[in-house]
C-alpha cells in the first residue's frame, strides 16, 4: 500500500486509476484532502493558517448572503466524469444530487491559493471546474492579496472582475457579496502580529 499522507503545506501525487481511488474512498482509506484527476491521486497536506482563515472568513460571509435554498460547504468532495475534486468552498442548491459526495455542478467553487496548490488552482483545476460545469469560480490570493471572479463561458472561465489590495467591490456573480481581499486576511495578519 502506498503512503498517501502529505506533510503540512506540501502536495503528494501518486499515479492511480480512478477505480482504485474510488475503492479507497469507499473503504474510507483516503486522507482528508485527496483528489483524483489526470490519472493521479493528489493529496494536499494541511494548509497554512492564513489560507484557513481566509477560507473561513469567506465561508462566514457567504453564509450571510446565500438564499435559503443554497448551501455553503467547506471542502466538500465533488465527483465528476473528469475527476474527484475538493474545492476550498462551494455553494450548491440544498437539493443538489449526491449522497456521500456532490454529484452535480456546484453554483460556485472557491480556491484560496497556497504555495503547494497555486499552480493547479490557476491552471488545471480551473479547466476541470469549467469543463465539469461550475458556472462561477472565485480565486483568492491571501498573499498579494487579490480576488478574481471568473464566469464560465463557451471557451471556459473568463475573468470578469479582479479586486486588488485596498479595494472593495460587490462580486459580479453569483451572489452580490461585497468582497475585500484585505478584510479576508486581516485577522490572519493581526494574529501573526499578536493583536487578536
C-alpha positions as CSV (number, residue, x, y, z in Angstrom):
1,X,0.0,0.0,0.0
2,X,1.3,3.4,-1.0
3,X,1.6,6.0,1.8
4,X,-0.9,8.7,0.9
5,X,-0.1,11.3,3.6
6,X,1.3,14.6,2.6
7,X,3.3,16.8,5.0
8,X,1.7,20.1,6.0
9,X,1.9,22.7,3.2
10,X,3.1,20.1,0.7
11,X,1.5,18.0,-2.1
12,X,1.8,14.3,-2.9
13,X,1.0,13.0,-6.4
14,X,0.6,9.2,-6.8
15,X,-0.3,7.6,-10.2
16,X,-3.5,5.7,-9.7
17,X,-6.5,4.5,-11.8
18,X,-9.9,6.1,-10.9
19,X,-11.3,2.7,-9.9
20,X,-8.5,2.2,-7.3
21,X,-9.1,5.7,-6.0
22,X,-12.9,5.1,-5.7
23,X,-12.3,1.8,-3.9
24,X,-10.1,3.6,-1.4
25,X,-12.8,6.2,-0.9
26,X,-15.5,3.6,-0.5
27,X,-13.3,1.9,2.2
28,X,-12.7,5.3,3.9
29,X,-9.0,4.8,3.3
30,X,-8.2,8.1,1.7
31,X,-6.7,11.1,3.5
32,X,-9.0,14.0,4.2
33,X,-7.8,16.1,1.2
34,X,-7.2,13.5,-1.6
35,X,-8.4,14.4,-5.1
36,X,-8.2,12.5,-8.3
37,X,-7.6,13.8,-11.8
38,X,-5.4,13.2,-14.8
39,X,-4.6,9.7,-13.6
40,X,-3.2,10.9,-10.3
41,X,-4.3,10.8,-6.7
42,X,-3.3,14.3,-5.5
43,X,-3.0,14.6,-1.7
44,X,-2.5,18.0,-0.1
45,X,-1.2,18.4,3.4
46,X,-2.8,20.7,6.0
47,X,-2.9,24.3,4.7
48,X,-1.2,27.2,6.4
49,X,-3.2,29.3,8.9
50,X,-3.5,32.3,6.5
51,X,-5.2,30.1,3.9
52,X,-7.5,28.6,6.5
53,X,-8.5,31.9,8.0
54,X,-9.3,33.4,4.5
55,X,-11.4,30.4,3.6
56,X,-13.2,30.6,7.0
57,X,-13.9,34.3,6.7
58,X,-15.3,33.9,3.2
59,X,-17.5,31.0,4.3
60,X,-18.9,33.1,7.1
61,X,-19.7,36.0,4.6
62,X,-21.3,33.7,2.1
63,X,-23.5,32.1,4.8
64,X,-24.9,35.5,5.5
65,X,-26.0,36.1,1.9
66,X,-26.8,32.9,0.0
67,X,-30.5,32.2,-0.5
68,X,-32.2,29.7,1.9
69,X,-32.3,27.0,-0.8
70,X,-28.5,27.1,-1.2
71,X,-25.7,25.6,0.9
72,X,-22.2,26.8,1.6
73,X,-19.9,23.9,2.2
74,X,-16.2,23.8,3.2
75,X,-14.0,21.2,1.5
76,X,-16.8,19.1,0.0
77,X,-15.9,16.3,-2.4
78,X,-17.4,16.7,-5.9
79,X,-17.3,13.7,-8.2
80,X,-17.4,14.3,-11.9
81,X,-16.6,12.3,-15.0
82,X,-13.3,14.1,-15.2
83,X,-12.2,13.6,-11.6
84,X,-12.9,13.8,-7.9
85,X,-12.3,17.4,-6.7
86,X,-12.4,19.2,-3.4
87,X,-12.6,23.0,-3.6
88,X,-11.9,25.0,-0.5
89,X,-15.5,26.2,-0.6
90,X,-18.5,25.6,-2.8
91,X,-22.1,26.5,-3.0
92,X,-24.9,24.4,-4.3
93,X,-28.7,24.0,-4.1
94,X,-30.0,22.3,-0.9
95,X,-31.5,19.5,-3.1
96,X,-28.3,19.0,-5.2
97,X,-27.7,15.4,-6.3
98,X,-25.3,13.4,-4.2
99,X,-25.2,11.2,-1.1
100,X,-21.6,10.9,0.1
101,X,-20.2,13.5,-2.4
102,X,-21.7,16.2,-4.6
103,X,-22.6,14.7,-7.9
104,X,-23.8,17.7,-9.9
105,X,-22.0,21.0,-10.6
106,X,-21.9,23.5,-7.8
107,X,-23.0,27.1,-8.5
108,X,-19.8,28.5,-7.2
109,X,-16.3,27.0,-6.4
110,X,-13.7,28.9,-4.5
111,X,-10.0,28.2,-4.1
112,X,-7.7,30.0,-1.7
113,X,-4.2,29.9,-3.2
114,X,-1.4,28.1,-1.2
115,X,2.2,27.6,-2.3
116,X,1.6,23.9,-2.8
117,X,-1.7,24.2,-4.8
118,X,-1.3,27.6,-6.5
119,X,-0.3,26.3,-10.0
120,X,-3.1,23.7,-10.1
121,X,-5.7,26.2,-8.8
122,X,-4.8,28.7,-11.5
123,X,-4.5,26.2,-14.4
124,X,-5.6,22.5,-14.3
125,X,-8.3,22.8,-11.7
126,X,-9.6,25.9,-13.3
127,X,-10.0,23.9,-16.5
128,X,-11.6,20.9,-14.7
129,X,-14.1,23.1,-12.8
130,X,-15.2,24.8,-16.0
131,X,-15.4,21.6,-18.0
132,X,-17.4,19.9,-15.2
133,X,-20.0,22.7,-15.2
134,X,-19.4,25.0,-12.3
135,X,-20.7,28.4,-13.5
136,X,-18.6,30.6,-11.2
137,X,-15.1,30.3,-9.8
138,X,-13.6,32.7,-7.3
139,X,-9.8,32.6,-6.7
140,X,-8.4,34.2,-3.5
141,X,-4.8,35.1,-3.2
142,X,-4.2,35.8,0.6
143,X,-0.6,36.9,0.0
144,X,-0.9,39.7,-2.7
145,X,-3.9,40.0,-1.8
146,X,-6.5,39.8,-4.6
147,X,-9.7,38.1,-5.5
148,X,-10.6,37.1,-9.1
149,X,-14.2,36.4,-10.1
150,X,-14.5,34.1,-13.1
151,X,-17.6,33.1,-15.1
152,X,-17.9,30.0,-17.2
153,X,-18.5,30.8,-20.9
154,X,-18.2,28.7,-24.0
155,X,-14.4,28.8,-24.1
156,X,-14.0,28.1,-20.3
157,X,-13.7,30.6,-17.5
158,X,-13.3,34.3,-18.3
159,X,-12.2,36.7,-15.5
160,X,-15.0,39.2,-15.2
161,X,-13.6,41.0,-12.1
162,X,-10.4,41.4,-10.1
163,X,-10.4,43.1,-6.7
164,X,-7.0,44.1,-5.6
165,X,-5.2,45.3,-2.4
166,X,-7.0,48.1,-0.7
167,X,-10.1,47.6,-2.9
168,X,-13.6,46.5,-2.0
169,X,-16.4,45.7,-4.5
170,X,-19.6,43.8,-4.9
171,X,-18.9,40.5,-6.7
172,X,-20.2,40.3,-10.3
173,X,-21.7,36.9,-9.5
174,X,-23.2,34.6,-8.5
175,X,-24.0,36.4,-5.2
176,X,-24.0,40.2,-4.5
177,X,-21.4,39.9,-1.8
178,X,-19.0,42.8,-1.0
179,X,-15.5,41.4,-1.3
180,X,-12.4,42.9,0.2
181,X,-9.2,40.8,-0.1
182,X,-7.6,42.9,2.8
183,X,-10.6,42.1,5.1
184,X,-10.3,38.4,4.4
185,X,-6.7,38.2,5.5
186,X,-6.8,40.9,8.2
187,X,-7.5,38.5,11.0
188,X,-4.6,36.2,9.9
189,X,-2.3,39.2,9.8
190,X,-3.5,40.5,13.2
191,X,-2.9,37.1,14.6
192,X,0.7,37.0,13.3
193,X,1.3,40.4,14.9
194,X,-0.3,39.2,18.2
195,X,-3.1,41.8,18.0
196,X,-6.1,39.4,18.1
